[in-house]
Every structure is written in C-alpha cells, then in structure tokens.
Amino acid sequence: MGTEIRFTGEGIPVTEAARIMKKDQQFIRQAMIKGILPIGVAFIKEGSKQYDYYISPKLFYEYTGYVYNEA
C-alpha cells in the first residue's frame, strides 16, 4: 500500500501554482474565474472589485498529481 497523503488546508499561492503548471499567473487566475480550472475558488469579497483566490492543495493534487509542500 502507498503512503497516505495529508493536506493541511492551507492554500497554494497563485505564483506557485503557475510555476508548477508552467503557466503564467494570469492563466491560473482567469481559468479559475471562468470555472475551467478546478483547483479551488475565485471570488470577489463584498464591496471589493478584486478577486481573492484559494487554491486547495488536495484539488491541486487531484488535478495535477503534484503534492505541494510549502518549503
């Protein structure tokens, strides 16, 4: 049997997701906003015009096969 992977729930920074996926940050942000990159959520806080992003380590792993470990 394989080793169990544990996820903390801490988000992956957009910069790191972009580096790992070899895409630019804008690609990650726009794909999340459009709902075509299922690795987390992009939302606008009430009263704001800017999006906030949460990239789930578990969803990122399920989508890419990459286990993110904050160094």
All heavy atoms as a GROMACS GRO file, in nm:
protein
  576
    1MET      N    1   0.083  -0.119   0.000
    1MET     CA    2   0.000   0.000   0.000
    1MET      C    3   0.087   0.125   0.000
    1MET      O    4   0.196   0.126   0.056
    1MET     CB    5  -0.090   0.002   0.123
    1MET     CG    6  -0.198  -0.102   0.119
    1MET     SD    7  -0.315  -0.072   0.252
    1MET     CE    8  -0.393  -0.229   0.251
    2GLY      N    9   0.033   0.233  -0.057
    2GLY     CA   10   0.108   0.358  -0.067
    2GLY      C   11   0.101   0.439   0.061
    2GLY      O   12   0.028   0.408   0.154
    3THR      N   13   0.180   0.540   0.064
    3THR     CA   14   0.182   0.633   0.176
    3THR      C   15   0.061   0.725   0.168
    3THR      O   16   0.027   0.775   0.061
    3THR     CB   17   0.311   0.717   0.173
    3THR    OG1   18   0.423   0.630   0.169
    3THR    CG2   19   0.321   0.806   0.294
    4GLU      N   20  -0.001   0.748   0.281
    4GLU     CA   21  -0.116   0.838   0.286
    4GLU      C   22  -0.069   0.983   0.274
    4GLU      O   23   0.027   1.024   0.338
    4GLU     CB   24  -0.192   0.820   0.417
    4GLU     CG   25  -0.315   0.906   0.428
    4GLU     CD   26  -0.390   0.885   0.558
    4GLU    OE1   27  -0.383   0.775   0.614
    4GLU    OE2   28  -0.453   0.981   0.604
    5ILE      N   29  -0.137   1.058   0.189
    5ILE     CA   30  -0.105   1.200   0.171
    5ILE      C   31  -0.195   1.280   0.264
    5ILE      O   32  -0.316   1.260   0.265
    5ILE     CB   33  -0.125   1.244   0.025
    5ILE    CG1   34  -0.036   1.162  -0.067
    5ILE    CG2   35  -0.095   1.392   0.010
    5ILE    CD1   36  -0.066   1.183  -0.214
    6ARG      N   37  -0.137   1.370   0.340
    6ARG     CA   38  -0.214   1.456   0.430
    6ARG      C   39  -0.208   1.599   0.380
    6ARG      O   40  -0.104   1.647   0.341
    6ARG     CB   41  -0.160   1.447   0.572
    6ARG     CG   42  -0.179   1.311   0.632
    6ARG     CD   43  -0.134   1.309   0.777
    6ARG     NE   44  -0.150   1.176   0.830
    6ARG     CZ   45  -0.246   1.141   0.914
    6ARG    NH1   46  -0.334   1.230   0.956
    6ARG    NH2   47  -0.255   1.018   0.959
    7PHE      N   48  -0.324   1.663   0.382
    7PHE     CA   49  -0.335   1.801   0.337
    7PHE      C   50  -0.373   1.889   0.455
    7PHE      O   51  -0.459   1.853   0.534
    7PHE     CB   52  -0.440   1.814   0.226
    7PHE     CG   53  -0.407   1.730   0.106
    7PHE    CD1   54  -0.469   1.608   0.085
    7PHE    CD2   55  -0.314   1.773   0.013
    7PHE    CE1   56  -0.439   1.530  -0.026
    7PHE    CE2   57  -0.282   1.697  -0.098
    7PHE     CZ   58  -0.345   1.576  -0.117
    8THR      N   59  -0.308   2.004   0.466
    8THR     CA   60  -0.332   2.093   0.579
    8THR      C   61  -0.451   2.185   0.557
    8THR      O   62  -0.507   2.237   0.652
    8THR     CB   63  -0.210   2.181   0.607
    8THR    OG1   64  -0.191   2.269   0.495
    8THR    CG2   65  -0.084   2.100   0.629
    9GLY      N   66  -0.487   2.209   0.432
    9GLY     CA   67  -0.593   2.304   0.404
    9GLY      C   68  -0.540   2.444   0.374
    9GLY      O   69  -0.614   2.530   0.330
   10GLU      N   70  -0.411   2.465   0.399
   10GLU     CA   71  -0.351   2.594   0.365
   10GLU      C   72  -0.346   2.606   0.214
   10GLU      O   73  -0.314   2.511   0.144
   10GLU     CB   74  -0.209   2.605   0.422
   10GLU     CG   75  -0.207   2.614   0.572
   10GLU     CD   76  -0.066   2.629   0.626
   10GLU    OE1   77   0.020   2.686   0.555
   10GLU    OE2   78  -0.042   2.583   0.737
   11GLY      N   79  -0.379   2.724   0.164
   11GLY     CA   80  -0.383   2.744   0.021
   11GLY      C   81  -0.246   2.749  -0.044
   11GLY      O   82  -0.146   2.780   0.019
   12ILE      N   83  -0.244   2.717  -0.173
   12ILE     CA   84  -0.123   2.728  -0.254
   12ILE      C   85  -0.124   2.865  -0.318
   12ILE      O   86  -0.225   2.905  -0.378
   12ILE     CB   87  -0.121   2.619  -0.363
   12ILE    CG1   88  -0.123   2.480  -0.300
   12ILE    CG2   89   0.001   2.637  -0.455
   12ILE    CD1   90  -0.139   2.367  -0.401
   13PRO      N   91  -0.016   2.940  -0.310
   13PRO     CA   92  -0.012   3.072  -0.375
   13PRO      C   93  -0.026   3.058  -0.527
   13PRO      O   94   0.024   2.963  -0.587
   13PRO     CB   95   0.127   3.126  -0.339
   13PRO     CG   96   0.171   3.047  -0.220
   13PRO     CD   97   0.106   2.913  -0.233
   14VAL      N   98  -0.093   3.154  -0.588
   14VAL     CA   99  -0.110   3.154  -0.734
   14VAL      C  100   0.027   3.148  -0.802
   14VAL      O  101   0.044   3.077  -0.902
   14VAL     CB  102  -0.190   3.278  -0.780
   14VAL    CG1  103  -0.189   3.291  -0.932
   14VAL    CG2  104  -0.333   3.272  -0.728
   15THR      N  105   0.124   3.219  -0.746
   15THR     CA  106   0.258   3.218  -0.807
   15THR      C  107   0.318   3.078  -0.812
   15THR      O  108   0.380   3.040  -0.912
   15THR     CB  109   0.354   3.311  -0.729
   15THR    OG1  110   0.353   3.274  -0.591
   15THR    CG2  111   0.314   3.456  -0.743
   16GLU      N  112   0.297   3.000  -0.707
   16GLU     CA  113   0.349   2.864  -0.702
   16GLU      C  114   0.273   2.772  -0.796
   16GLU      O  115   0.332   2.688  -0.864
   16GLU     CB  116   0.344   2.809  -0.560
   16GLU     CG  117   0.454   2.862  -0.473
   16GLU     CD  118   0.592   2.823  -0.525
   16GLU    OE1  119   0.625   2.704  -0.535
   16GLU    OE2  120   0.667   2.916  -0.561
   17ALA      N  121   0.141   2.784  -0.800
   17ALA     CA  122   0.060   2.701  -0.892
   17ALA      C  123   0.103   2.728  -1.036
   17ALA      O  124   0.116   2.634  -1.116
   17ALA     CB  125  -0.088   2.730  -0.873
   18ALA      N  126   0.125   2.854  -1.069
   18ALA     CA  127   0.168   2.890  -1.204
   18ALA      C  128   0.305   2.831  -1.236
   18ALA      O  129   0.327   2.776  -1.344
   18ALA     CB  130   0.170   3.042  -1.219
   19ARG      N  131   0.396   2.840  -1.142
   19ARG     CA  132   0.530   2.784  -1.162
   19ARG      C  133   0.524   2.633  -1.183
   19ARG      O  134   0.584   2.579  -1.276
   19ARG     CB  135   0.620   2.817  -1.042
   19ARG     CG  136   0.763   2.768  -1.056
   19ARG     CD  137   0.843   2.788  -0.928
   19ARG     NE  138   0.792   2.710  -0.816
   19ARG     CZ  139   0.812   2.578  -0.798
   19ARG    NH1  140   0.882   2.509  -0.886
   19ARG    NH2  141   0.763   2.516  -0.693
   20ILE      N  142   0.449   2.565  -1.098
   20ILE     CA  143   0.439   2.419  -1.105
   20ILE      C  144   0.374   2.375  -1.237
   20ILE      O  145   0.418   2.279  -1.300
   20ILE     CB  146   0.359   2.366  -0.984
   20ILE    CG1  147   0.439   2.387  -0.856
   20ILE    CG2  148   0.323   2.219  -1.003
   20ILE    CD1  149   0.357   2.380  -0.729
   21MET      N  150   0.271   2.448  -1.279
   21MET     CA  151   0.199   2.410  -1.402
   21MET      C  152   0.264   2.467  -1.528
   21MET      O  153   0.217   2.441  -1.638
   21MET     CB  154   0.054   2.457  -1.392
   21MET     CG  155  -0.024   2.384  -1.283
   21MET     SD  156  -0.195   2.440  -1.272
   21MET     CE  157  -0.263   2.368  -1.422
   22LYS      N  158   0.371   2.546  -1.510
   22LYS     CA  159   0.440   2.610  -1.622
   22LYS      C  160   0.344   2.696  -1.706
   22LYS      O  161   0.343   2.693  -1.828
   22LYS     CB  162   0.511   2.507  -1.709
   22LYS     CG  163   0.623   2.435  -1.634
   22LYS     CD  164   0.698   2.343  -1.724
   22LYS     CE  165   0.816   2.275  -1.666
   22LYS     NZ  166   0.837   2.257  -1.531
   23LYS      N  167   0.264   2.774  -1.633
   23LYS     CA  168   0.170   2.870  -1.692
   23LYS      C  169   0.194   3.004  -1.625
   23LYS      O  170   0.256   3.011  -1.520
   23LYS     CB  171   0.024   2.827  -1.668
   23LYS     CG  172  -0.014   2.696  -1.730
   23LYS     CD  173  -0.017   2.708  -1.879
   23LYS     CE  174  -0.058   2.577  -1.945
   23LYS     NZ  175  -0.043   2.584  -2.090
   24ASP      N  176   0.143   3.112  -1.685
   24ASP     CA  177   0.158   3.239  -1.616
   24ASP      C  178   0.046   3.257  -1.515
   24ASP      O  179  -0.055   3.187  -1.518
   24ASP     CB  180   0.172   3.358  -1.712
   24ASP     CG  181   0.049   3.383  -1.797
   24ASP    OD1  182  -0.063   3.352  -1.754
   24ASP    OD2  183   0.065   3.437  -1.907
   25GLN      N  184   0.068   3.350  -1.423
   25GLN     CA  185  -0.028   3.371  -1.314
   25GLN      C  186  -0.165   3.412  -1.367
   25GLN      O  187  -0.267   3.372  -1.311
   25GLN     CB  188   0.026   3.477  -1.218
   25GLN     CG  189   0.149   3.434  -1.145
   25GLN     CD  190   0.206   3.544  -1.060
   25GLN    OE1  191   0.132   3.618  -0.996
   25GLN    NE2  192   0.338   3.556  -1.058
   26GLN      N  193  -0.168   3.490  -1.473
   26GLN     CA  194  -0.294   3.537  -1.529
   26GLN      C  195  -0.375   3.420  -1.584
   26GLN      O  196  -0.497   3.418  -1.574
   26GLN     CB  197  -0.266   3.641  -1.638
   26GLN     CG  198  -0.370   3.748  -1.654
   26GLN     CD  199  -0.420   3.812  -1.526
   26GLN    OE1  200  -0.360   3.812  -1.419
   26GLN    NE2  201  -0.536   3.869  -1.534
   27PHE      N  202  -0.307   3.320  -1.641
   27PHE     CA  203  -0.376   3.200  -1.688
   27PHE      C  204  -0.448   3.131  -1.572
   27PHE      O  205  -0.565   3.094  -1.582
   27PHE     CB  206  -0.276   3.102  -1.752
   27PHE     CG  207  -0.337   2.969  -1.786
   27PHE    CD1  208  -0.398   2.949  -1.909
   27PHE    CD2  209  -0.335   2.864  -1.695
   27PHE    CE1  210  -0.455   2.826  -1.941
   27PHE    CE2  211  -0.392   2.742  -1.725
   27PHE     CZ  212  -0.453   2.723  -1.849
   28ILE      N  213  -0.376   3.114  -1.461
   28ILE     CA  214  -0.434   3.049  -1.344
   28ILE      C  215  -0.554   3.128  -1.294
   28ILE      O  216  -0.663   3.072  -1.272
   28ILE     CB  217  -0.329   3.036  -1.231
   28ILE    CG1  218  -0.204   2.958  -1.277
   28ILE    CG2  219  -0.391   2.975  -1.105
   28ILE    CD1  220  -0.227   2.814  -1.314
   29ARG      N  221  -0.538   3.258  -1.279
   29ARG     CA  222  -0.647   3.342  -1.228
   29ARG      C  223  -0.769   3.340  -1.319
   29ARG      O  224  -0.882   3.319  -1.273
   29ARG     CB  225  -0.599   3.486  -1.209
   29ARG     CG  226  -0.500   3.503  -1.097
   29ARG     CD  227  -0.466   3.651  -1.078
   29ARG     NE  228  -0.367   3.668  -0.975
   29ARG     CZ  229  -0.239   3.694  -0.997
   29ARG    NH1  230  -0.194   3.709  -1.121
   29ARG    NH2  231  -0.156   3.707  -0.897
   30GLN      N  232  -0.749   3.361  -1.449
   30GLN     CA  233  -0.862   3.366  -1.542
   30GLN      C  234  -0.932   3.230  -1.554
   30GLN      O  235  -1.054   3.223  -1.561
   30GLN     CB  236  -0.815   3.414  -1.680
   30GLN     CG  237  -0.777   3.560  -1.684
   30GLN     CD  238  -0.895   3.650  -1.650
   30GLN    OE1  239  -1.003   3.635  -1.704
   30GLN    NE2  240  -0.872   3.744  -1.559
   31ALA      N  241  -0.855   3.122  -1.556
   31ALA     CA  242  -0.914   2.989  -1.566
   31ALA      C  243  -0.995   2.956  -1.441
   31ALA      O  244  -1.100   2.892  -1.449
   31ALA     CB  245  -0.806   2.885  -1.589
   32MET      N  246  -0.951   3.002  -1.325
   32MET     CA  247  -1.027   2.980  -1.202
   32MET      C  248  -1.155   3.064  -1.203
   32MET      O  249  -1.262   3.014  -1.166
   32MET     CB  250  -0.942   3.011  -1.079
   32MET     CG  251  -0.833   2.908  -1.055
   32MET     SD  252  -0.733   2.944  -0.910
   32MET     CE  253  -0.854   2.914  -0.780
   33ILE      N  254  -1.145   3.189  -1.245
   33ILE     CA  255  -1.263   3.276  -1.252
   33ILE      C  256  -1.368   3.216  -1.345
   33ILE      O  257  -1.487   3.213  -1.314
   33ILE     CB  258  -1.225   3.419  -1.298
   33ILE    CG1  259  -1.148   3.490  -1.188
   33ILE    CG2  260  -1.348   3.499  -1.338
   33ILE    CD1  261  -1.079   3.619  -1.233
   34LYS      N  262  -1.324   3.162  -1.460
   34LYS     CA  263  -1.416   3.106  -1.558
   34LYS      C  264  -1.466   2.966  -1.520
   34LYS      O  265  -1.552   2.911  -1.585
   34LYS     CB  266  -1.350   3.102  -1.696
   34LYS     CG  267  -1.324   3.241  -1.752
   34LYS     CD  268  -1.252   3.232  -1.885
   34LYS     CE  269  -1.207   3.368  -1.933
   34LYS     NZ  270  -1.310   3.447  -1.991
   35GLY      N  271  -1.409   2.909  -1.414
   35GLY     CA  272  -1.453   2.778  -1.367
   35GLY      C  273  -1.401   2.662  -1.449
   35GLY      O  274  -1.455   2.552  -1.443
   36ILE      N  275  -1.294   2.684  -1.526
   36ILE     CA  276  -1.241   2.576  -1.609
   36ILE      C  277  -1.115   2.512  -1.550
   36ILE      O  278  -1.062   2.418  -1.606
   36ILE     CB  279  -1.214   2.622  -1.754
   36ILE    CG1  280  -1.117   2.740  -1.757
   36ILE    CG2  281  -1.343   2.658  -1.823
   36ILE    CD1  282  -1.076   2.782  -1.897
   37LEU      N  283  -1.069   2.562  -1.438
   37LEU     CA  284  -0.954   2.505  -1.369
   37LEU      C  285  -1.001   2.469  -1.228
   37LEU      O  286  -1.007   2.554  -1.139
   37LEU     CB  287  -0.838   2.606  -1.366
   37LEU     CG  288  -0.703   2.556  -1.315
   37LEU    CD1  289  -0.655   2.436  -1.396
   37LEU    CD2  290  -0.601   2.668  -1.322
   38PRO      N  291  -1.036   2.342  -1.206
   38PRO     CA  292  -1.100   2.301  -1.080
   38PRO      C  293  -1.002   2.274  -0.966
   38PRO      O  294  -0.995   2.164  -0.912
   38PRO     CB  295  -1.173   2.173  -1.121
   38PRO     CG  296  -1.083   2.113  -1.225
   38PRO     CD  297  -1.027   2.231  -1.302
   39ILE      N  298  -0.926   2.377  -0.930
   39ILE     CA  299  -0.826   2.359  -0.824
   39ILE      C  300  -0.856   2.442  -0.701
   39ILE      O  301  -0.778   2.441  -0.606
   39ILE     CB  302  -0.684   2.390  -0.878
   39ILE    CG1  303  -0.675   2.533  -0.929
   39ILE    CG2  304  -0.643   2.289  -0.984
   39ILE    CD1  305  -0.534   2.578  -0.966
   40GLY      N  306  -0.967   2.512  -0.701
   40GLY     CA  307  -1.001   2.597  -0.587
   40GLY      C  308  -1.112   2.691  -0.622
   40GLY      O  309  -1.195   2.660  -0.708
   41VAL      N  310  -1.113   2.807  -0.558
   41VAL     CA  311  -1.219   2.905  -0.582
   41VAL      C  312  -1.161   3.044  -0.605
   41VAL      O  313  -1.055   3.078  -0.553
   41VAL     CB  314  -1.320   2.911  -0.464
   41VAL    CG1  315  -1.396   2.781  -0.450
   41VAL    CG2  316  -1.251   2.947  -0.335
   42ALA      N  317  -1.234   3.120  -0.686
   42ALA     CA  318  -1.203   3.262  -0.707
   42ALA      C  319  -1.331   3.337  -0.676
   42ALA      O  320  -1.438   3.302  -0.727
   42ALA     CB  321  -1.160   3.286  -0.851
   43PHE      N  322  -1.322   3.436  -0.589
   43PHE     CA  323  -1.443   3.509  -0.552
   43PHE      C  324  -1.410   3.655  -0.525
   43PHE      O  325  -1.295   3.690  -0.501
   43PHE     CB  326  -1.511   3.446  -0.431
   43PHE     CG  327  -1.426   3.448  -0.307
   43PHE    CD1  328  -1.439   3.550  -0.213
   43PHE    CD2  329  -1.333   3.348  -0.282
   43PHE    CE1  330  -1.360   3.552  -0.099
   43PHE    CE2  331  -1.255   3.350  -0.168
   43PHE     CZ  332  -1.269   3.451  -0.077
   44ILE      N  333  -1.513   3.736  -0.531
   44ILE     CA  334  -1.498   3.878  -0.500
   44ILE      C  335  -1.563   3.903  -0.365
   44ILE      O  336  -1.679   3.867  -0.344
   44ILE     CB  337  -1.566   3.967  -0.606
   44ILE    CG1  338  -1.502   3.947  -0.743
   44ILE    CG2  339  -1.559   4.113  -0.566
   44ILE    CD1  340  -1.566   4.026  -0.855
   45LYS      N  341  -1.489   3.961  -0.275
   45LYS     CA  342  -1.545   3.995  -0.145
   45LYS      C  343  -1.644   4.109  -0.162
   45LYS      O  344  -1.628   4.195  -0.249
   45LYS     CB  345  -1.434   4.039  -0.049
   45LYS     CG  346  -1.339   3.929  -0.011
   45LYS     CD  347  -1.233   3.982   0.083
   45LYS     CE  348  -1.130   3.877   0.112
   45LYS     NZ  349  -1.023   3.928   0.199
   46GLU      N  350  -1.746   4.109  -0.080
   46GLU     CA  351  -1.848   4.213  -0.085
   46GLU      C  352  -1.782   4.350  -0.071
   46GLU      O  353  -1.700   4.373   0.017
   46GLU     CB  354  -1.950   4.191   0.027
   46GLU     CG  355  -2.073   4.275   0.010
   46GLU     CD  356  -2.182   4.238   0.109
   46GLU    OE1  357  -2.196   4.118   0.140
   46GLU    OE2  358  -2.250   4.330   0.156
   47GLY      N  359  -1.818   4.440  -0.161
   47GLY     CA  360  -1.766   4.576  -0.158
   47GLY      C  361  -1.630   4.592  -0.225
   47GLY      O  362  -1.574   4.701  -0.226
   48SER      N  363  -1.577   4.484  -0.281
   48SER     CA  364  -1.447   4.490  -0.346
   48SER      C  365  -1.463   4.471  -0.497
   48SER      O  366  -1.564   4.421  -0.544
   48SER     CB  367  -1.356   4.380  -0.292
   48SER     OG  368  -1.230   4.381  -0.358
   49LYS      N  369  -1.362   4.510  -0.572
   49LYS     CA  370  -1.361   4.489  -0.716
   49LYS      C  371  -1.254   4.387  -0.755
   49LYS      O  372  -1.242   4.353  -0.871
   49LYS     CB  373  -1.337   4.621  -0.790
   49LYS     CG  374  -1.452   4.718  -0.775
   49LYS     CD  375  -1.427   4.844  -0.853
   49LYS     CE  376  -1.546   4.938  -0.835
   49LYS     NZ  377  -1.528   5.062  -0.908
   50GLN      N  378  -1.177   4.341  -0.657
   50GLN     CA  379  -1.070   4.246  -0.685
   50GLN      C  380  -1.107   4.106  -0.638
   50GLN      O  381  -1.171   4.089  -0.534
   50GLN     CB  382  -0.941   4.289  -0.615
   50GLN     CG  383  -0.882   4.416  -0.673
   50GLN     CD  384  -0.748   4.447  -0.608
   50GLN    OE1  385  -0.724   4.416  -0.493
   50GLN    NE2  386  -0.661   4.509  -0.687
   51TYR      N  387  -1.063   4.008  -0.716
   51TYR     CA  388  -1.085   3.869  -0.680
   51TYR      C  389  -0.987   3.825  -0.572
   51TYR      O  390  -0.876   3.876  -0.562
   51TYR     CB  391  -1.066   3.779  -0.802
   51TYR     CG  392  -1.187   3.772  -0.892
   51TYR    CD1  393  -1.205   3.866  -0.992
   51TYR    CD2  394  -1.281   3.672  -0.877
   51TYR    CE1  395  -1.316   3.859  -1.076
   51TYR    CE2  396  -1.392   3.665  -0.959
   51TYR     CZ  397  -1.408   3.759  -1.058
   51TYR     OH  398  -1.517   3.751  -1.140
   52ASP      N  399  -1.031   3.729  -0.495
   52ASP     CA  400  -0.949   3.662  -0.396
   52ASP      C  401  -0.944   3.516  -0.442
   52ASP      O  402  -1.043   3.464  -0.494
   52ASP     CB  403  -1.015   3.672  -0.259
   52ASP     CG  404  -0.915   3.683  -0.146
   52ASP    OD1  405  -0.795   3.665  -0.171
   52ASP    OD2  406  -0.958   3.708  -0.033
   53TYR      N  407  -0.831   3.449  -0.424
   53TYR     CA  408  -0.815   3.312  -0.475
   53TYR      C  409  -0.775   3.218  -0.363
   53TYR      O  410  -0.695   3.253  -0.277
   53TYR     CB  411  -0.706   3.308  -0.583
   53TYR     CG  412  -0.734   3.401  -0.697
   53TYR    CD1  413  -0.692   3.532  -0.695
   53TYR    CD2  414  -0.808   3.358  -0.806
   53TYR    CE1  415  -0.720   3.620  -0.798
   53TYR    CE2  416  -0.838   3.444  -0.912
   53TYR     CZ  417  -0.793   3.574  -0.906
   53TYR     OH  418  -0.823   3.660  -1.008
   54TYR      N  419  -0.831   3.098  -0.367
   54TYR     CA  420  -0.789   2.992  -0.278
   54TYR      C  421  -0.764   2.869  -0.364
   54TYR      O  422  -0.856   2.821  -0.432
   54TYR     CB  423  -0.895   2.959  -0.171
   54TYR     CG  424  -0.859   2.834  -0.094
   54TYR    CD1  425  -0.757   2.836   0.002
   54TYR    CD2  426  -0.922   2.713  -0.119
   54TYR    CE1  427  -0.721   2.722   0.070
   54TYR    CE2  428  -0.887   2.598  -0.051
   54TYR     CZ  429  -0.786   2.603   0.043
   54TYR     OH  430  -0.751   2.489   0.110
   55ILE      N  431  -0.641   2.822  -0.364
   55ILE     CA  432  -0.606   2.700  -0.437
   55ILE      C  433  -0.588   2.590  -0.334
   55ILE      O  434  -0.499   2.596  -0.248
   55ILE     CB  435  -0.480   2.720  -0.522
   55ILE    CG1  436  -0.504   2.830  -0.626
   55ILE    CG2  437  -0.439   2.588  -0.588
   55ILE    CD1  438  -0.383   2.867  -0.708
   56SER      N  439  -0.673   2.490  -0.341
   56SER     CA  440  -0.673   2.379  -0.248
   56SER      C  441  -0.560   2.281  -0.281
   56SER      O  442  -0.551   2.234  -0.394
   56SER     CB  443  -0.807   2.305  -0.257
   56SER     OG  444  -0.798   2.175  -0.202
   57PRO      N  445  -0.475   2.249  -0.184
   57PRO     CA  446  -0.369   2.151  -0.210
   57PRO      C  447  -0.424   2.015  -0.255
   57PRO      O  448  -0.366   1.950  -0.342
   57PRO     CB  449  -0.297   2.139  -0.075
   57PRO     CG  450  -0.324   2.268  -0.008
   57PRO     CD  451  -0.463   2.307  -0.050
   58LYS      N  452  -0.537   1.975  -0.199
   58LYS     CA  453  -0.596   1.846  -0.237
   58LYS      C  454  -0.650   1.849  -0.380
   58LYS      O  455  -0.624   1.758  -0.459
   58LYS     CB  456  -0.708   1.807  -0.139
   58LYS     CG  457  -0.767   1.671  -0.171
   58LYS     CD  458  -0.871   1.631  -0.070
   58LYS     CE  459  -0.925   1.493  -0.107
   58LYS     NZ  460  -1.038   1.455  -0.028
   59LEU      N  461  -0.725   1.955  -0.414
   59LEU     CA  462  -0.777   1.966  -0.550
   59LEU      C  463  -0.663   1.981  -0.651
   59LEU      O  464  -0.669   1.926  -0.761
   59LEU     CB  465  -0.874   2.084  -0.562
   59LEU     CG  466  -1.006   2.070  -0.487
   59LEU    CD1  467  -1.088   2.198  -0.499
   59LEU    CD2  468  -1.084   1.949  -0.536
   60PHE      N  469  -0.559   2.055  -0.612
   60PHE     CA  470  -0.443   2.072  -0.699
   60PHE      C  471  -0.377   1.937  -0.726
   60PHE      O  472  -0.341   1.905  -0.838
   60PHE     CB  473  -0.344   2.170  -0.635
   60PHE     CG  474  -0.237   2.216  -0.728
   60PHE    CD1  475  -0.262   2.314  -0.822
   60PHE    CD2  476  -0.108   2.163  -0.720
   60PHE    CE1  477  -0.161   2.359  -0.909
   60PHE    CE2  478  -0.008   2.206  -0.805
   60PHE     CZ  479  -0.035   2.304  -0.900
   61TYR      N  480  -0.364   1.857  -0.621
   61TYR     CA  481  -0.307   1.722  -0.636
   61TYR      C  482  -0.394   1.635  -0.727
   61TYR      O  483  -0.344   1.566  -0.815
   61TYR     CB  484  -0.291   1.656  -0.499
   61TYR     CG  485  -0.262   1.509  -0.507
   61TYR    CD1  486  -0.136   1.464  -0.548
   61TYR    CD2  487  -0.360   1.415  -0.479
   61TYR    CE1  488  -0.109   1.329  -0.558
   61TYR    CE2  489  -0.334   1.280  -0.490
   61TYR     CZ  490  -0.209   1.237  -0.530
   61TYR     OH  491  -0.183   1.104  -0.542
   62GLU      N  492  -0.524   1.640  -0.704
   62GLU     CA  493  -0.616   1.558  -0.786
   62GLU      C  494  -0.610   1.598  -0.933
   62GLU      O  495  -0.624   1.514  -1.021
   62GLU     CB  496  -0.759   1.569  -0.732
   62GLU     CG  497  -0.776   1.500  -0.599
   62GLU     CD  498  -0.910   1.528  -0.533
   62GLU    OE1  499  -0.989   1.608  -0.585
   62GLU    OE2  500  -0.935   1.468  -0.426
   63TYR      N  501  -0.590   1.726  -0.960
   63TYR     CA  502  -0.587   1.776  -1.097
   63TYR      C  503  -0.450   1.756  -1.164
   63TYR      O  504  -0.443   1.721  -1.281
   63TYR     CB  505  -0.626   1.924  -1.100
   63TYR     CG  506  -0.646   1.979  -1.238
   63TYR    CD1  507  -0.764   1.952  -1.309
   63TYR    CD2  508  -0.550   2.059  -1.299
   63TYR    CE1  509  -0.783   2.002  -1.437
   63TYR    CE2  510  -0.569   2.110  -1.426
   63TYR     CZ  511  -0.686   2.081  -1.495
   63TYR     OH  512  -0.704   2.130  -1.621
   64THR      N  513  -0.342   1.776  -1.088
   64THR     CA  514  -0.208   1.774  -1.147
   64THR      C  515  -0.124   1.653  -1.108
   64THR      O  516  -0.025   1.624  -1.174
   64THR     CB  517  -0.127   1.899  -1.108
   64THR    OG1  518  -0.104   1.896  -0.967
   64THR    CG2  519  -0.200   2.028  -1.148
   65GLY      N  520  -0.157   1.588  -0.997
   65GLY     CA  521  -0.073   1.480  -0.945
   65GLY      C  522   0.045   1.531  -0.865
   65GLY      O  523   0.129   1.453  -0.821
   66TYR      N  524   0.051   1.662  -0.843
   66TYR     CA  525   0.163   1.724  -0.771
   66TYR      C  526   0.124   1.747  -0.626
   66TYR      O  527   0.022   1.809  -0.598
   66TYR     CB  528   0.198   1.858  -0.838
   66TYR     CG  529   0.319   1.924  -0.780
   66TYR    CD1  530   0.446   1.902  -0.834
   66TYR    CD2  531   0.309   2.010  -0.670
   66TYR    CE1  532   0.558   1.963  -0.781
   66TYR    CE2  533   0.420   2.072  -0.617
   66TYR     CZ  534   0.544   2.048  -0.672
   66TYR     OH  535   0.655   2.109  -0.619
   67VAL      N  536   0.208   1.700  -0.533
   67VAL     CA  537   0.186   1.724  -0.392
   67VAL      C  538   0.263   1.850  -0.353
   67VAL      O  539   0.387   1.850  -0.358
   67VAL     CB  540   0.232   1.604  -0.305
   67VAL    CG1  541   0.214   1.635  -0.157
   67VAL    CG2  542   0.156   1.479  -0.343
   68TYR      N  543   0.191   1.955  -0.317
   68TYR     CA  544   0.255   2.080  -0.280
   68TYR      C  545   0.294   2.076  -0.132
   68TYR      O  546   0.211   2.051  -0.046
   68TYR     CB  547   0.161   2.198  -0.305
   68TYR     CG  548   0.217   2.330  -0.258
   68TYR    CD1  549   0.316   2.394  -0.330
   68TYR    CD2  550   0.173   2.388  -0.140
   68TYR    CE1  551   0.368   2.516  -0.287
   68TYR    CE2  552   0.224   2.509  -0.096
   68TYR     CZ  553   0.323   2.572  -0.170
   68TYR     OH  554   0.374   2.692  -0.127
   69ASN      N  555   0.420   2.102  -0.106
   69ASN     CA  556   0.471   2.113   0.031
   69ASN      C  557   0.536   2.248   0.044
   69ASN      O  558   0.638   2.274  -0.020
   69ASN     CB  559   0.574   2.003   0.062
   69ASN     CG  560   0.512   1.866   0.067
   69ASN    OD1  561   0.410   1.847   0.131
   69ASN    ND2  562   0.572   1.771  -0.002
   70GLU      N  563   0.477   2.332   0.128
   70GLU     CA  564   0.536   2.465   0.149
   70GLU      C  565   0.674   2.448   0.210
   70GLU      O  566   0.690   2.380   0.310
   70GLU     CB  567   0.447   2.549   0.239
   70GLU     CG  568   0.496   2.690   0.257
   70GLU     CD  569   0.404   2.773   0.344
   70GLU    OE1  570   0.306   2.720   0.397
   70GLU    OE2  571   0.433   2.891   0.357
   71ALA      N  572   0.773   2.507   0.146
   71ALA     CA  573   0.912   2.492   0.194
   71ALA      C  574   0.949   2.607   0.285
   71ALA      O  575   0.901   2.715   0.275
   71ALA     CB  576   1.007   2.484   0.077
   0.00000   0.00000   0.00000
